């Protein structure tokens, strides 16, 4: 029986190997990992992020305005959850809608979700961006050069 090295995932893909199918990239992004390679190199804390992945050299903010996409993901998630809280509250307490608890629950969601979702919105947007606009050859070369140099 062959011994499988620890760095090989159960899927048969070695860590750092580049797979650019959308679903694997989204899965890696939801784990706060680099959507391109799966390396844990973007966020060094909940709010601190690196410019590049330390594993594959991918530059996350590929163009000016990357932040807008990440903020949009976070805003959609927050507003969607506020709408769910409001709808559930109205359905559960109808016909005498409990306005105070409903607004308090919506306020908690409005404050907590953007903070908790901050790093995920960046990595998910990076995955969506990579799926919509795969890396250009110059960007791949830049990533490889940065990877060879190291952090």
Secondary structure, DSSP 8 states (H G I E B T S, - for coil): -----TTB-TTS-BTT-----HHHHHHHHHTTS-TTT--S-SBSSSS-B-SB-TTT--BS--STTHHHHHHHHHHHHHHHHHHHHHHHHHHHHTTS--HHHHHHHHHHHHHHHHHHHHHHHHHHHHHHHHHHS---HHHHHHHHHHHHH--
